[in-house]
Amino acid sequence: MRKLSMATVVTNAVLFQVGWFACVLGAANGTPWIGLVTVGAIAAWHLARAQNPASELRLLLLALLAGALFETLLAQTGWLRFEGGLRIAGMAPVWMAVLWANFATTLNVSLRPLRERLGLAALLGAVGAPLAYFGGSRLGALELVEATPALLAIGAGWLLLSPLLFMAARRFDGYARP
């Protein structure tokens, strides 16, 4: 496999951050559609650059589904509260699930080295995700109703889901090049 260019890796990492801020700040300011449009554009750009877009799309959809279920579980426990945003009854808002597809755009590009280091991926997920949720709560996108149990549950969920997503990225690698 040929290595991805440094420009591709850096652009991917920067676009992930742009998507995160668009979703979080959009939700915090009552305009969650901004995050949806932004991540949609990022995903389209990501898929257009993929060697096998169909495979990469499967990964993004899998992450979106996993994220929607996980976020809904967190909301149903009462540890997280989301104000506003497009929802399906009883589910977490769409902007939150879209963040998972945004994250999935990094799995075969800027975070590619973690695909072979699942223990490290799990550790980074367990630490990084609670920090991101805490940041999102401070920006006003969500409320950590019971902060300690919520952050522990988030960390535990990402401890399990991170390596699973990286394993899925190996299977659905749209960026593999001969």
N, CA, C and O of each residue as an XYZ file, in Angstrom:
712
protein
N       0.824     -1.183      0.000
C       0.000      0.000      0.000
C       0.871      1.249      0.000
O       1.853      1.331      0.737
N       0.512      2.202     -0.815
C       1.213      3.472     -0.889
C       0.778      4.358      0.274
O      -0.395      4.355      0.649
N       1.707      5.109      0.842
C       1.382      6.002      1.957
C       0.541      7.178      1.489
O       0.678      7.648      0.359
N      -0.321      7.641      2.364
C      -1.092      8.843      2.094
C      -0.161     10.041      2.223
O       0.765     10.026      3.033
N      -0.400     11.061      1.439
C       0.445     12.254      1.513
C       0.212     12.977      2.835
O      -0.856     12.880      3.439
N       1.229     13.696      3.261
C       1.107     14.478      4.497
C       0.009     15.525      4.347
O      -0.711     15.803      5.306
N      -0.130     16.107      3.166
C      -1.188     17.096      2.943
C      -2.570     16.475      3.142
O      -3.460     17.104      3.713
N      -2.745     15.249      2.675
C      -4.027     14.554      2.845
C      -4.309     14.297      4.317
O      -5.425     14.516      4.789
N      -3.303     13.834      5.034
C      -3.457     13.528      6.460
C      -3.785     14.798      7.258
O      -4.700     14.798      8.081
N      -3.043     15.862      7.013
C      -3.262     17.115      7.746
C      -4.624     17.709      7.388
O      -5.353     18.160      8.271
N      -4.969     17.714      6.105
C      -6.272     18.233      5.688
C      -7.397     17.450      6.346
O      -8.386     18.031      6.793
N      -7.248     16.137      6.406
C      -8.249     15.285      7.044
C      -8.413     15.645      8.520
O      -9.537     15.763      9.007
N      -7.315     15.817      9.223
C      -7.378     16.161     10.648
C      -8.014     17.536     10.859
O      -8.812     17.718     11.778
N      -7.661     18.497     10.014
C      -8.222     19.849     10.134
C      -9.720     19.824      9.827
O     -10.510     20.445     10.539
N     -10.111     19.114      8.777
C     -11.532     19.037      8.435
C     -12.347     18.367      9.533
O     -13.489     18.754      9.781
N     -11.776     17.373     10.189
C     -12.468     16.752     11.322
C     -12.772     17.809     12.385
O     -13.888     17.874     12.900
N     -11.780     18.630     12.709
C     -11.977     19.667     13.723
C     -13.016     20.694     13.273
O     -13.837     21.139     14.075
N     -12.981     21.067     12.000
C     -13.969     22.000     11.457
C     -15.372     21.406     11.624
O     -16.299     22.098     12.046
N     -15.519     20.126     11.291
C     -16.815     19.460     11.433
C     -17.282     19.416     12.876
O     -18.457     19.642     13.163
N     -16.354     19.124     13.788
C     -16.700     19.055     15.211
C     -17.212     20.408     15.686
O     -18.273     20.493     16.304
N     -16.460     21.463     15.397
C     -16.869     22.792     15.842
C     -18.168     23.233     15.176
O     -18.997     23.871     15.825
N     -18.365     22.914     13.914
C     -19.608     23.286     13.230
C     -20.802     22.623     13.897
O     -21.830     23.268     14.108
N     -20.680     21.347     14.231
C     -21.788     20.636     14.881
C     -22.041     21.176     16.283
O     -23.181     21.467     16.645
N     -20.991     21.308     17.061
C     -21.136     21.720     18.458
C     -21.598     23.170     18.564
O     -22.545     23.467     19.293
N     -20.938     24.069     17.844
C     -21.333     25.475     17.929
C     -22.689     25.710     17.262
O     -23.465     26.549     17.719
N     -22.976     24.978     16.190
C     -24.294     25.085     15.577
C     -25.381     24.668     16.551
O     -26.392     25.357     16.689
N     -25.181     23.545     17.226
C     -26.166     23.078     18.204
C     -26.286     24.060     19.365
O     -27.391     24.339     19.831
N     -25.172     24.576     19.824
C     -25.177     25.496     20.962
C     -25.886     26.807     20.638
O     -26.416     27.465     21.533
N     -25.897     27.185     19.368
C     -26.486     28.459     18.964
C     -27.827     28.311     18.250
O     -28.309     29.252     17.619
N     -28.427     27.121     18.354
C     -29.750     26.917     17.778
C     -29.759     26.775     16.264
O     -30.803     26.934     15.632
N     -28.606     26.477     15.679
C     -28.519     26.290     14.226
C     -27.789     24.972     13.922
O     -26.738     24.978     13.280
N     -28.344     23.851     14.382
C     -27.657     22.571     14.180
C     -27.488     22.186     12.720
O     -26.640     21.356     12.393
N     -28.284     22.780     11.840
C     -28.170     22.477     10.412
C     -26.793     22.857      9.875
O     -26.329     22.265      8.901
N     -26.132     23.836     10.494
C     -24.790     24.236     10.043
C     -23.833     23.055     10.160
O     -23.036     22.811      9.254
N     -23.908     22.324     11.265
C     -23.052     21.147     11.443
C     -23.381     20.054     10.443
O     -22.484     19.402      9.908
N     -24.680     19.852     10.189
C     -25.090     18.817      9.239
C     -24.578     19.123      7.837
O     -24.077     18.235      7.148
N     -24.704     20.366      7.420
C     -24.244     20.764      6.091
C     -22.716     20.664      6.008
O     -22.170     20.178      5.018
N     -22.044     21.125      7.049
C     -20.579     21.101      7.064
C     -20.054     19.677      7.012
O     -19.179     19.368      6.203
N     -20.579     18.808      7.868
C     -20.109     17.419      7.868
C     -20.513     16.727      6.571
O     -19.770     15.883      6.070
N     -21.662     17.064      6.025
C     -22.037     16.516      4.722
C     -21.018     16.866      3.651
O     -20.648     16.023      2.834
N     -20.567     18.112      3.659
C     -19.557     18.545      2.687
C     -18.215     17.849      2.949
O     -17.529     17.441      2.012
N     -17.855     17.721      4.209
C     -16.602     17.030      4.561
C     -16.673     15.578      4.114
O     -15.725     15.056      3.528
N     -17.799     14.927      4.391
C     -17.964     13.523      3.990
C     -17.917     13.381      2.471
O     -17.319     12.437      1.954
N     -18.541     14.309      1.758
C     -18.516     14.260      0.293
C     -17.084     14.410     -0.227
O     -16.668     13.677     -1.124
N     -16.348     15.338      0.322
C     -14.944     15.538     -0.067
C     -14.138     14.279      0.244
O     -13.341     13.823     -0.576
N     -14.352     13.727      1.427
C     -13.656     12.518      1.872
C     -13.933     11.352      0.916
O     -13.012     10.652      0.494
N     -15.193     11.156      0.585
C     -15.563     10.053     -0.302
C     -15.048     10.273     -1.723
O     -14.680      9.316     -2.404
N     -15.020     11.520     -2.170
C     -14.523     11.817     -3.519
C     -13.040     11.494     -3.653
O     -12.579     11.175     -4.749
N     -12.295     11.569     -2.575
C     -10.855     11.294     -2.599
C     -10.542      9.814     -2.372
O      -9.409      9.383     -2.586
N     -11.517      9.051     -1.950
C     -11.295      7.638     -1.635
C     -11.093      6.819     -2.906
O     -11.698      7.089     -3.943
N     -10.242      5.830     -2.800
C     -10.015      4.880     -3.894
C     -11.266      4.026     -4.113
O     -11.622      3.697     -5.244
N     -11.928      3.674     -2.997
C     -13.147      2.870     -3.043
C     -14.212      3.580     -2.197
O     -14.389      3.245     -1.025
N     -14.923      4.557     -2.780
C     -15.886      5.336     -2.007
C     -17.007      4.506     -1.388
O     -17.470      4.825     -0.293
N     -17.448      3.457     -2.059
C     -18.545      2.642     -1.522
C     -18.144      1.983     -0.211
O     -18.937      1.922      0.728
N     -16.933      1.499     -0.150
C     -16.442      0.868      1.078
C     -16.326      1.900      2.200
O     -16.706      1.637      3.341
N     -15.804      3.054      1.866
C     -15.647      4.119      2.862
C     -17.010      4.614      3.334
O     -17.179      4.934      4.510
N     -17.983      4.679      2.427
C     -19.335      5.087      2.801
C     -19.933      4.097      3.802
O     -20.615      4.506      4.742
N     -19.689      2.825      3.614
C     -20.181      1.823      4.578
C     -19.630      2.105      5.976
O     -20.350      1.996      6.968
N     -18.351      2.466      6.046
C     -17.735      2.775      7.334
C     -18.395      4.001      7.964
O     -18.694      3.997      9.159
N     -18.621      5.035      7.183
C     -19.253      6.240      7.711
C     -20.672      5.954      8.208
O     -21.079      6.460      9.254
N     -21.420      5.149      7.462
C     -22.788      4.806      7.876
C     -22.794      3.918      9.120
O     -23.645      4.077      9.996
N     -21.854      2.991      9.195
C     -21.739      2.147     10.388
C     -21.447      2.994     11.622
O     -22.064      2.804     12.671
N     -20.511      3.926     11.496
C     -20.176      4.806     12.618
C     -21.367      5.681     12.985
O     -21.628      5.900     14.168
N     -22.090      6.181     11.996
C     -23.268      6.999     12.253
C     -24.306      6.220     13.042
O     -24.879      6.739     14.001
N     -24.549      4.985     12.647
C     -25.519      4.140     13.347
C     -25.056      3.822     14.771
O     -25.829      3.942     15.721
N     -23.795      3.418     14.913
C     -23.260      3.117     16.248
C     -23.355      4.346     17.139
O     -23.740      4.251     18.304
N     -23.000      5.505     16.580
C     -23.055      6.740     17.351
C     -24.473      7.108     17.756
O     -24.707      7.522     18.892
N     -25.414      6.961     16.843
C     -26.806      7.275     17.163
C     -27.303      6.400     18.307
O     -27.984      6.880     19.212
N     -26.966      5.134     18.263
C     -27.392      4.222     19.334
C     -26.717      4.556     20.655
O     -27.371      4.589     21.697
N     -25.413      4.802     20.616
C     -24.675      5.116     21.845
C     -25.160      6.430     22.461
O     -25.381      6.506     23.670
N     -25.324      7.454     21.637
C     -25.777      8.750     22.150
C     -27.197      8.661     22.705
O     -27.522      9.298     23.707
N     -28.029      7.876     22.052
C     -29.388      7.683     22.545
C     -29.370      6.979     23.892
O     -30.121      7.348     24.795
N     -28.522      5.973     24.035
C     -28.384      5.289     25.324
C     -27.958      6.273     26.413
O     -28.509      6.261     27.514
N     -26.983      7.119     26.108
C     -26.537      8.107     27.093
C     -27.663      9.074     27.457
O     -27.819      9.441     28.622
N     -28.440      9.480     26.467
C     -29.554     10.399     26.731
C     -30.653      9.706     27.529
O     -31.242     10.298     28.434
N     -30.927      8.438     27.183
C     -31.977      7.698     27.880
C     -31.632      7.424     29.345
O     -32.530      7.296     30.178
N     -30.341      7.335     29.663
C     -29.931      7.141     31.060
C     -30.158      8.400     31.876
O     -30.210      8.356     33.105
N     -30.295      9.528     31.181
C     -30.481     10.797     31.874
C     -29.176     11.512     32.190
O     -29.193     12.568     32.821
N     -28.057     10.964     31.767
C     -26.766     11.606     32.045
C     -26.475     12.754     31.090
O     -25.776     13.702     31.446
N     -27.015     12.667     29.868
C     -26.847     13.735     28.879
C     -28.206     14.303     28.534
O     -29.206     13.586     28.494
N     -28.228     15.602     28.285
C     -29.452     16.244     27.825
C     -29.084     17.102     26.617
O     -28.123     17.870     26.643
N     -29.866     16.947     25.578
C     -29.673     17.718     24.362
C     -30.849     18.657     24.198
O     -32.003     18.244     24.309
N     -30.561     19.901     23.937
C     -31.619     20.873     23.670
C     -31.645     21.138     22.173
O     -30.621     21.484     21.584
N     -32.775     20.982     21.574
C     -32.930     21.317     20.164
C     -32.276     20.329     19.222
O     -31.706     19.320     19.637
N     -32.373     20.641     17.965
C     -31.806     19.780     16.936
C     -32.827     18.783     16.432
O     -33.716     18.359     17.171
N     -32.696     18.412     15.168
C     -33.576     17.431     14.547
C     -33.447     16.092     15.260
O     -32.341     15.601     15.486
N     -34.595     15.506     15.611
C     -34.602     14.231     16.329
C     -35.652     13.296     15.766
O     -36.664     13.701     15.195
N     -35.355     12.026     15.960
C     -36.361     10.990     15.787
C     -36.795     10.690     17.218
O     -35.946     10.608     18.106
N     -38.074     10.528     17.460
C     -38.588     10.367     18.817
C     -37.751      9.396     19.642
O     -37.498      8.266     19.224
N     -37.326      9.849     20.814
C     -36.568      9.022     21.735
C     -35.085      8.885     21.421
O     -34.351      8.218     22.150
N     -34.643      9.516     20.336
C     -33.248      9.375     19.913
C     -32.474     10.656     20.222
O     -33.054     11.722     20.427
N     -31.159     10.522     20.250
C     -30.288     11.689     20.360
C     -30.437     12.514     19.080
O     -30.866     11.988     18.053
N     -30.087     13.796     19.132
C     -30.245     14.621     17.928
C     -29.323     14.181     16.789
O     -28.256     13.607     17.007
N     -29.764     14.465     15.598
C     -29.032     14.056     14.400
C     -27.618     14.645     14.383
O     -26.677     13.965     13.975
N     -27.454     15.904     14.822
C     -26.123     16.514     14.783
C     -25.121     15.711     15.604
O     -23.939     15.659     15.263
N     -25.582     15.087     16.679
C     -24.675     14.304     17.524
C     -24.271     13.016     16.822
O     -23.109     12.617     16.892
N     -25.199     12.367     16.155
C     -24.878     11.144     15.409
C     -23.956     11.465     14.235
O     -23.065     10.681     13.908
N     -24.170     12.613     13.608
C     -23.346     13.017     12.472
C     -21.888     13.196     12.891
O     -20.977     12.984     12.089
N     -21.669     13.585     14.144
C     -20.291     13.701     14.637
C     -19.545     12.367     14.524
O     -18.331     12.350     14.320
N     -20.256     11.275     14.653
C     -19.624      9.961     14.545
C     -19.193      9.673     13.113
O     -18.132      9.090     12.894
N     -19.993     10.070     12.147
C     -19.577      9.931     10.741
C     -18.379     10.834     10.478
O     -17.456     10.461      9.753
N     -18.399     12.021     11.072
C     -17.268     12.936     10.949
C     -15.996     12.267     11.492
O     -14.940     12.326     10.862
N     -16.109     11.636     12.657
C     -14.970     10.917     13.239
C     -14.514      9.788     12.313
O     -13.316      9.555     12.154
N     -15.461      9.101     11.714
C     -15.123      7.971     10.840
C     -14.302      8.407      9.631
O     -13.571      7.597      9.062
N     -14.412      9.679      9.227
C     -13.595     10.141      8.103
C     -12.105     10.113      8.434
O     -11.272     10.154      7.528
N     -11.765     10.043      9.702
C     -10.349     10.039     10.109
C      -9.765      8.632     10.237
O      -8.544      8.475     10.262
N     -10.610      7.619     10.318
C     -10.142      6.275     10.678
C      -9.176      5.674      9.663
O      -8.246      4.966     10.048
N      -9.375      5.939      8.394
C      -8.494      5.396      7.359
C      -7.526      6.435      6.804
O      -6.817      6.179      5.831
N      -7.503      7.610      7.432
C      -6.623      8.672      6.937
C      -5.734      9.151      8.086
O      -4.685      8.552      8.326
N      -6.117     10.205      8.798
C      -5.219     10.786      9.803
C      -5.021      9.889     11.026
O      -3.973      9.957     11.669
N      -5.997      9.057     11.356
C      -5.838      8.139     12.501
C      -5.499      6.719     12.062
O      -5.560      5.790     12.868
N      -5.149      6.546     10.809
C      -4.852      5.225     10.243
C      -3.868      4.396     11.087
O      -4.094      3.196     11.245
N      -2.800      4.971     11.629
C      -1.854      4.158     12.406
C      -2.490      3.448     13.612
O      -1.978      2.425     14.067
N      -3.590      3.980     14.123
C      -4.244      3.355     15.276
C      -4.984      2.076     14.915
O      -5.370      1.317     15.803
N      -5.187      1.829     13.638
C      -5.878      0.598     13.218
C      -5.104     -0.647     13.641
O      -5.699     -1.706     13.844
N      -3.814     -0.535     13.773
C      -2.980     -1.673     14.181
C      -2.579     -1.585     15.653
O      -1.837     -2.434     16.147
N      -3.055     -0.587     16.334
C      -2.729     -0.395     17.752
C      -4.029     -0.189     18.523
O      -4.303      0.892     19.045
N      -4.816     -1.253     18.579
C      -6.168     -1.149     19.130
C      -6.185     -0.806     20.615
O      -7.104     -0.131     21.081
N      -5.196     -1.255     21.355
C      -5.121     -0.891     22.776
C      -4.944      0.607     22.949
O      -5.591      1.226     23.793
N      -4.072      1.177     22.152
C      -3.861      2.621     22.197
C      -5.112      3.354     21.716
O      -5.486      4.382     22.280
N      -5.754      2.832     20.681
C      -6.997      3.435     20.190
C      -8.052      3.452     21.295
O      -8.750      4.450     21.479
N      -8.164      2.346     22.025
C      -9.131      2.259     23.116
C      -8.807      3.279     24.207
O      -9.699      3.965     24.707
N      -7.541      3.374     24.569
C      -7.117      4.309     25.611
C      -7.383      5.755     25.188
O      -7.903      6.552     25.969
N      -7.024      6.085     23.949
C      -7.258      7.445     23.467
C      -8.749      7.766     23.407
O      -9.158      8.886     23.713
N      -9.560      6.785     23.013
C     -11.007      6.990     23.009
C     -11.551      7.207     24.410
O     -12.399      8.072     24.630
N     -11.059      6.420     25.354
C     -11.540      6.498     26.742
C     -11.178      7.826     27.394
O     -11.893      8.295     28.280
N     -10.092      8.427     26.972
C      -9.655      9.705     27.543
C     -10.143     10.885     26.691
O     -10.667     11.865     27.220
N      -9.968     10.781     25.385
C     -10.288     11.896     24.502
C     -11.771     12.193     24.391
O     -12.172     13.357     24.366
N     -12.588     11.154     24.325
C     -14.027     11.382     24.164
C     -14.635     12.148     25.343
O     -15.363     13.115     25.116
N     -14.364     11.756     26.593
C     -14.925     12.555     27.687
C     -14.471     14.020     27.648
O     -15.235     14.921     27.997
N     -13.234     14.249     27.225
C     -12.764     15.632     27.103
C     -13.556     16.385     26.033
O     -13.907     17.550     26.224
N     -13.837     15.724     24.912
C     -14.608     16.356     23.844
C     -16.040     16.647     24.301
O     -16.571     17.720     24.018
N     -16.662     15.711     24.997
C     -18.022     15.923     25.492
C     -18.035     17.046     26.531
O     -18.946     17.873     26.547
N     -17.032     17.068     27.385
C     -16.941     18.135     28.382
C     -16.818     19.483     27.669
O     -17.482     20.452     28.037
N     -15.956     19.533     26.641
C     -15.817     20.761     25.863
C     -17.125     21.156     25.205
O     -17.500     22.329     25.210
N     -17.828     20.171     24.633
C     -19.121     20.444     24.016
C     -20.134     20.972     25.015
O     -20.956     21.828     24.690
N     -20.068     20.455     26.233
C     -20.998     20.935     27.256
C     -20.655     22.360     27.670
O     -21.552     23.165     27.919
N     -19.378     22.675     27.744
C     -18.953     24.031     28.116
C     -19.323     25.049     27.036
O     -19.560     26.221     27.328
N     -19.370     24.585     25.794
C     -19.760     25.459     24.684
C     -21.281     25.578     24.558
O     -21.774     26.403     23.788
N     -22.033     24.754     25.311
C     -23.482     24.863     25.344
C     -24.243     23.945     24.410
O     -25.443     24.131     24.210
N     -23.562     22.941     23.825
C     -24.234     22.043     22.883
C     -25.024     20.943     23.578
O     -25.996     20.428     23.024
N     -24.616     20.586     24.771
C     -25.288     19.532     25.522
C     -25.079     19.789     27.000
O     -24.247     20.606     27.393
N     -25.841     19.085     27.805
C     -25.710     19.215     29.248
C     -25.319     17.861     29.823
O     -25.948     16.842     29.539
N     -24.269     17.870     30.638
C     -23.882     16.681     31.396
C     -24.680     16.754     32.698
O     -24.255     17.403     33.654
N     -25.828     16.093     32.734
C     -26.748     16.210     33.868
C     -26.066     15.742     35.150
O     -26.097     16.438     36.165
N     -25.472     14.600     35.101
C     -24.665     14.081     36.212
C     -23.262     13.880     35.635
O     -22.959     12.836     35.057
N     -22.421     14.891     35.800
C     -21.148     14.942     35.075
C     -20.262     13.718     35.299
O     -19.786     13.127     34.330
N     -20.033     13.328     36.540
C     -19.101     12.221     36.786
C     -19.581     10.910     36.175
O     -18.832     10.292     35.418
N     -20.808     10.456     36.473
C     -21.237      9.212     35.832
C     -21.328      9.329     34.314
O     -21.042      8.367     33.602
N     -21.721     10.491     33.815
C     -21.813     10.677     32.368
C     -20.440     10.537     31.729
O     -20.288      9.814     30.744
N     -19.452     11.213     32.269
C     -18.102     11.155     31.699
C     -17.496      9.759     31.833
O     -16.765      9.316     30.947
N     -17.791      9.071     32.921
C     -17.313      7.685     33.070
C     -17.982      6.771     32.046
O     -17.324      5.916     31.452
N     -19.281      6.948     31.839
C     -19.996      6.130     30.849
C     -19.487      6.426     29.438
O     -19.314      5.512     28.632
N     -19.252      7.685     29.148
C     -18.708      8.067     27.842
C     -17.341      7.421     27.643
O     -17.068      6.839     26.593
N     -16.489      7.528     28.652
C     -15.157      6.916     28.561
C     -15.231      5.411     28.375
O     -14.496      4.847     27.566
N     -16.113      4.759     29.118
C     -16.252      3.303     28.999
C     -16.786      2.920     27.609
O     -16.318      1.959     26.999
N     -17.757      3.676     27.128
C     -18.301      3.396     25.801
C     -17.256      3.538     24.714
O     -17.152      2.686     23.831
N     -16.491      4.599     24.774
C     -15.445      4.817     23.768
C     -14.291      3.842     23.934
O     -13.613      3.515     22.960
N     -14.059      3.375     25.146
C     -13.039      2.345     25.368
C     -13.386      1.095     24.556
O     -12.500      0.432     24.016
N     -14.660      0.786     24.475
C     -15.131     -0.376     23.714
C     -15.348     -0.066     22.232
O     -14.974     -0.860     21.369
N     -15.939      1.064     21.943
C     -16.309      1.377     20.561
C     -15.118      1.785     19.692
O     -15.107      1.500     18.494
N     -14.127      2.442     20.270
C     -12.973      2.876     19.466
C     -12.295      1.716     18.750
O     -12.145      1.769     17.529
N     -11.877      0.660     19.466
C     -11.227     -0.437     18.736
C     -12.171     -1.120     17.743
O     -11.723     -1.587     16.696
N     -13.450     -1.184     18.050
C     -14.395     -1.792     17.112
C     -14.489     -0.965     15.827
O     -14.549     -1.523     14.731
N     -14.502      0.342     15.961
C     -14.542      1.191     14.771
C     -13.253      1.079     13.964
O     -13.289      1.091     12.733
N     -12.123      0.970     14.643
C     -10.864      0.814     13.916
C     -10.782     -0.547     13.225
O     -10.206     -0.655     12.142
N     -11.345     -1.570     13.831
C     -11.404     -2.871     13.154
C     -12.313     -2.787     11.937
O     -12.006     -3.356     10.889
N     -13.420     -2.086     12.068
C     -14.315     -1.892     10.925
C     -13.609     -1.106      9.825
O     -13.828     -1.355      8.640
N     -12.763     -0.158     10.219
C     -12.021      0.634      9.231
C     -11.085     -0.255      8.414
O     -10.886     -0.020      7.222
N     -10.518     -1.261      9.043
C      -9.674     -2.203      8.290
C     -10.506     -2.928      7.237
O     -10.048     -3.156      6.117
N     -11.717     -3.284      7.603
C     -12.605     -4.037      6.699
C     -13.148     -3.161      5.580
O     -13.254     -3.590      4.431
N     -13.493     -1.915      5.938
C     -14.089     -0.981      4.975
C     -13.100      0.150      4.684
O     -13.376      1.318      4.956
N     -11.971     -0.210      4.140
C     -10.905      0.756      3.864
C     -11.007      1.256      2.436
O     -10.527      0.611      1.503
N     -11.624      2.389      2.276
C     -11.752      2.999      0.958
C     -10.517      3.735      0.518
O     -10.454      4.216     -0.613
N      -9.527      3.834      1.388
C      -8.287      4.529      1.068
C      -7.132      3.582      0.801
O      -6.012      4.036      0.570
N      -7.374      2.281      0.828
C      -6.314      1.309      0.520
C      -5.933      1.468     -0.938
O      -6.790      1.501     -1.821
N      -4.660      1.564     -1.171
C      -4.174      1.713     -2.546
C      -3.129      0.645     -2.808
O      -2.292      0.348     -1.955
N      -3.191      0.078     -3.991
C      -2.223     -0.977     -4.321
C      -0.798     -0.448     -4.396
O       0.130     -1.211     -4.663
